Amino acid sequence: MRALQLTAPGVLEMREVPVPEIGPDDLLIRVGAAGLCHSDSFVVGLPFPLREDPMTLGHEIAGTVEAVGGEVTGRAVGERGIVYLCWSCGTCRECRSGNENVCLAAGRTAMPPCPGLGPDGGMADYVRVPANSFVPVGDLDFEQAAPLADAALTSYHAIRGAREQLRPGATAVAIGIGGLGHVAVQILKAVAEDVRVVAVDVTPDKLDLAAECGADLGLLADGETAARILELTDGRGAEAVFDFVGTDPTARLAVESVAPNGAYRMVGLGGGNPGIDAGPAGGPGLPWGATVRKSYGGTKSDLLASVELARQGRLRMAVERFDLADGPTALDRLDHGRIRGRAVLIP
C-alpha cells in the first residue's frame, strides 16, 4: 500500500509498504480521508525522529472497516467511522472516569499513544487501529468526518472545560480561525446559548470564514486587539478566551483580555509564554480568579458529542481536498497559512 511517511527530520516521502497486520483486538481500516493539522507540521519540524524507522503520519482518520480482529465484538466489515486518537489503557482510574486523554499509563506527559505520533497513522491506504478507538459516523462524508477526530474533538474539549463561564450574556473569544478555530466558533454557537463569539485572526479571509461559521464579530489582530475586547465588554474582559495559536502574542492577548473569574484555555502548540506571575492582579496581568488550562485532545465522550453535532448539521468543516500524494504540498500550504479551514488528504 501507499503511505506518506516521515523518514528523517523534515523529510516526507510517499513509500510503498506492507498492508498492516492486525492483532486480535484490532481493526484494519481502509482510509477514506485523513486530516492534516499543525500537529503534523510540528512533528515534521522536530530536529529528532519520534522513532527509529519511518513513521506514517495522520491522526485524523475516517474510513471503512476492512478486517476485524478475532477477539473483537460489536464491529463488522463495511462499517464507516472515525478513529479516536487517544489510544489509552482503558483500565486506569482516569480512563474509568472518562478522562482517557490523560490516561495514567502515559505518565506525566499525559499523552497516550496517538496514530501518526508514534504508531503509524492514517495518511495511507490502510491503517491498523485498536477496535475500541473506532467511532461510527453513519453516512457522514469522510472528508467531513475525518477532521472531527481532532479539530472538533480538541475544540469541544476546550469549550466543555469552560462551560461554567459560558452563561447567557457572556463573551467568548476564539483566537486563530484555522482548522480548530473555525470549528470552535460553530461549537460555541451550538452549545452556549446567547453567548457573543468574537473571532480574532491576522487575515481578513479567516475572519470571513469565522463569520460564515456564526461569529458575531471579527477583529484583526494588532496591538490594539486587547483594548478593543475590553471596550466591547465594558472594561471587564471576555469570560472565556480560547487560543488556538499559542504564540507569544496570542498568549499575551489571552491574558490581557480575559475577565476576572474567566477561563483562558491554551490549545495551540506555538510555545508562547503568557507572562503570568504571582504578583497582584491588575493592568495587563492575569486578573483575579481567572483560570488557565492547557487543554489536550479530548475524551471519547467529547468525540461522540462532536459527531452528533455534525450529524445534526450544526457542525460543518471548511475543507480543502488534496490527493494523498500531494500531502507535502498541503503541508507547505498549511505552514504558510494558505489553508482555509482544514486540509484533508484522500487516498
C-alpha positions in Angstrom: 0.0 0.0 0.0 1.0 3.7 -0.2 1.9 5.6 3.0 3.1 9.2 3.5 5.9 8.7 5.9 8.4 10.8 7.9 11.7 9.2 7.0 14.0 11.7 8.7 13.5 15.1 10.4 11.8 17.3 7.9 11.6 14.7 5.2 8.2 13.4 4.0 8.1 10.6 1.4 5.4 8.6 -0.3 6.5 5.0 0.1 5.2 1.5 -0.7 4.9 -0.5 2.5 3.1 -3.7 3.5 -0.6 -3.5 4.5 -0.6 -3.6 8.3 -1.2 -6.9 10.1 -3.8 -6.7 12.8 -4.0 -8.4 16.2 -6.9 -10.0 17.9 -8.1 -6.7 19.4 -7.6 -4.6 16.3 -9.4 -3.4 13.2 -7.9 -2.8 9.7 -9.3 0.4 8.3 -9.4 1.3 4.6 -8.8 5.0 4.8 -11.3 7.3 3.2 -9.8 10.6 4.3 -7.1 11.9 6.6 -7.0 15.4 8.0 -3.8 17.4 8.2 -3.1 19.8 11.1 -0.4 21.8 12.7 0.5 18.9 15.0 1.7 17.1 11.9 3.7 20.1 10.9 5.1 20.2 14.4 6.2 16.6 14.2 7.8 17.1 10.8 9.7 20.1 12.1 11.2 18.3 15.1 15.0 18.0 14.9 14.8 14.4 16.1 12.7 11.4 15.0 9.9 10.1 17.2 11.1 6.6 16.3 13.9 4.9 14.5 12.0 3.6 11.5 9.9 5.6 9.0 6.5 6.7 10.6 3.3 7.2 8.7 1.6 10.5 9.7 -2.0 11.2 10.2 -4.2 11.3 13.4 -7.5 12.5 11.8 -8.7 9.3 10.2 -12.0 8.4 8.6 -12.7 5.1 6.8 -14.3 1.7 6.4 -13.6 -1.4 8.4 -11.8 -3.8 6.1 -10.9 -6.6 8.6 -11.8 -7.4 12.2 -9.6 -9.0 14.8 -10.5 -12.4 16.2 -11.5 -11.2 19.7 -13.3 -8.1 18.6 -17.1 -8.0 19.2 -19.6 -5.4 18.0 -17.7 -4.4 14.8 -18.3 -5.6 11.3 -16.6 -5.3 7.9 -18.0 -2.4 5.9 -18.8 -0.1 8.9 -17.9 3.5 8.4 -16.3 5.6 11.2 -13.5 7.7 12.5 -10.7 6.9 14.9 -10.5 8.3 18.5 -6.9 9.5 18.7 -6.1 8.8 22.4 -5.1 5.1 22.5 -5.4 4.9 26.2 -5.2 1.8 28.5 -8.9 1.9 29.3 -8.5 0.5 32.8 -6.8 3.1 35.0 -8.8 5.5 37.2 -8.6 8.3 34.7 -9.8 6.1 31.9 -12.6 4.6 34.0 -13.7 8.1 35.0 -13.9 9.2 31.3 -10.6 11.1 31.1 -9.0 8.9 28.5 -6.9 11.9 27.2 -4.9 12.0 30.4 -4.5 8.2 30.8 -2.3 7.3 33.8 -0.3 4.8 31.6 1.0 7.8 29.7 2.8 9.2 32.8 3.4 12.9 33.5 3.3 13.7 29.8 -0.3 12.6 29.8 -0.3 11.9 26.1 -1.5 8.4 25.3 -0.2 6.7 22.1 -1.7 8.5 19.1 -1.7 7.4 15.5 0.9 9.4 13.5 2.7 10.4 16.6 4.4 7.1 17.3 2.1 4.3 16.0 1.6 4.5 12.2 -1.2 6.9 11.3 -3.8 7.3 8.6 -2.1 9.1 5.7 -2.1 5.8 3.9 -4.4 3.4 2.1 -4.9 1.3 5.3 -4.2 1.7 9.0 -4.3 -0.7 11.9 -6.2 0.7 15.0 -7.4 -0.7 18.3 -11.0 -1.7 17.9 -12.1 0.4 20.9 -10.9 3.5 19.2 -13.5 3.2 16.3 -16.4 5.6 16.4 -19.2 5.1 13.9 -20.3 8.1 11.8 -23.2 6.8 9.8 -23.4 8.4 6.3 -21.2 11.4 7.0 -18.8 12.2 4.2 -15.4 11.0 5.1 -13.8 14.4 4.2 -16.2 16.0 6.7 -15.8 13.2 9.3 -12.0 13.0 9.4 -11.4 16.4 11.0 -13.9 15.6 13.7 -11.2 13.3 15.2 -9.1 16.3 16.3 -10.3 19.7 15.0 -13.7 19.1 16.6 -12.6 16.8 19.5 -10.0 19.2 20.7 -12.2 22.3 20.3 -15.1 20.6 22.0 -13.0 19.5 25.0 -11.5 23.0 25.5 -15.0 24.6 25.3 -16.5 22.0 27.6 -13.8 22.8 30.2 -15.0 26.4 30.2 -18.8 25.8 30.3 -19.2 27.4 33.7 -18.1 30.7 32.2 -20.3 30.4 29.1 -23.5 31.7 30.6 -26.1 33.8 28.6 -24.7 37.3 28.0 -21.0 36.1 28.2 -18.4 36.9 25.6 -16.1 34.2 24.2 -13.0 34.9 22.1 -11.6 32.5 19.6 -8.0 33.4 18.6 -6.9 31.8 15.3 -9.6 30.8 12.8 -7.8 27.9 11.2 -8.6 24.2 11.4 -9.6 24.2 15.0 -10.8 27.8 15.4 -13.5 27.7 12.7 -14.8 24.6 14.3 -14.7 26.1 17.7 -16.9 29.1 16.6 -19.5 26.6 15.4 -19.4 24.6 18.6 -19.7 27.7 20.8 -22.8 28.8 18.9 -24.2 25.3 19.2 -23.7 24.6 22.9 -23.5 28.1 24.5 -26.9 29.8 24.4 -26.8 33.6 23.9 -23.0 33.9 24.1 -21.3 36.5 21.9 -18.5 35.0 19.9 -15.6 37.2 18.9 -13.1 35.8 16.3 -9.5 37.1 16.1 -7.1 36.5 13.3 -4.3 38.2 11.3 -6.0 37.9 7.9 -9.4 39.2 6.7 -10.2 36.0 4.8 -10.1 34.0 8.1 -12.4 36.5 9.7 -14.8 36.0 6.7 -14.7 32.2 7.4 -15.5 33.0 11.1 -18.5 35.0 10.1 -19.7 32.1 7.9 -19.4 29.9 10.9 -21.5 32.2 13.0 -19.1 34.5 14.8 -20.8 37.7 16.0 -17.8 39.9 15.4 -14.3 39.6 13.9 -11.2 41.5 14.9 -7.9 41.8 13.0 -5.1 41.0 15.4 -2.9 44.0 16.1 -1.5 45.9 19.1 -5.0 47.2 20.0 -6.9 44.0 20.0 -7.0 43.5 23.7 -8.1 47.1 24.2 -11.0 46.5 21.7 -12.1 43.4 23.6 -12.1 45.3 26.8 -14.1 48.1 25.2 -16.6 45.6 24.0 -17.0 44.2 27.5 -17.3 47.4 29.5 -13.6 47.1 30.5 -14.2 43.7 32.1 -12.8 41.3 29.5 -14.2 38.1 27.9 -15.5 35.4 30.1 -13.7 32.8 28.0 -10.7 33.0 25.7 -9.6 30.1 23.5 -6.1 30.4 22.0 -5.8 28.1 19.0 -2.4 29.5 18.0 -0.3 29.6 21.2 2.5 32.0 20.2 3.8 34.8 22.5 1.5 37.5 21.0 -1.7 35.3 21.2 -0.8 34.1 24.7 -0.3 37.7 25.9 -3.6 38.7 24.2 -5.4 36.0 26.1 -4.1 37.2 29.5 -4.8 40.8 28.7 -8.4 40.2 27.5 -9.8 37.5 29.8 -12.2 38.7 32.5 -11.9 38.2 36.3 -13.1 34.6 37.1 -12.8 34.0 33.4 -11.3 31.0 31.6 -8.1 31.1 29.4 -7.6 27.9 27.5 -4.3 27.1 25.8 -4.8 24.9 22.8 -2.3 25.9 20.1 1.2 24.5 20.2 3.1 27.7 19.4 5.2 27.6 22.6 4.0 31.0 23.6 4.8 32.5 27.1 1.7 34.3 28.5 3.9 36.1 31.1 1.8 35.0 34.1 3.3 35.7 37.5 2.2 35.6 41.2 2.1 39.4 41.5 -1.1 41.4 42.3 -3.7 41.3 39.6 -4.3 44.4 37.6 -3.3 46.2 34.4 -2.4 43.8 31.6 -1.7 40.9 34.0 -4.0 37.9 34.6 -7.0 39.1 36.6 -8.1 37.7 39.9 -10.0 34.4 39.7 -9.1 33.7 36.1 -8.1 30.1 35.3 -5.5 28.9 32.8 -5.7 25.4 31.4 -3.5 23.6 28.8 -6.1 21.6 27.0 -5.0 18.4 25.2 -7.2 16.4 22.8 -10.4 15.3 24.4 -12.3 12.4 25.8 -14.2 9.8 23.8 -17.5 11.4 25.0 -16.3 14.7 23.5 -15.8 13.0 20.2 -19.2 11.3 20.3 -20.8 14.7 21.1 -18.9 16.3 18.1 -20.1 13.5 15.8 -23.6 14.1 16.9 -23.4 17.9 16.2 -22.1 17.0 12.7 -24.9 14.5 12.1 -27.4 17.2 13.1 -26.0 19.6 10.6 -24.7 22.0 13.3 -21.0 21.5 12.5 -19.6 21.8 9.0 -16.0 21.7 8.1 -14.4 24.1 5.6 -12.3 21.6 3.7 -9.5 21.9 1.1 -9.1 18.5 -0.5 -5.8 17.0 -1.7 -4.7 13.7 -3.1 -2.7 11.6 -0.7 0.4 12.0 -2.9 0.0 15.8 -2.6 0.4 15.7 1.2 3.8 17.6 1.2 2.2 20.4 -0.9 -0.7 20.6 1.5 1.7 20.7 4.5 3.6 23.5 2.9 0.4 25.5 2.3 -0.6 24.9 5.9 2.8 26.1 7.1 2.3 29.3 5.1 -1.2 30.0 6.4 -2.8 29.3 3.0 -5.3 26.6 4.1 -8.9 27.8 4.6 -10.3 25.5 7.3 -8.9 22.0 7.2 -6.7 20.3 4.6 -7.9 16.7 4.0 -5.9 14.0 2.1 -7.9 11.5 0.1 -6.1 8.1 -0.8 
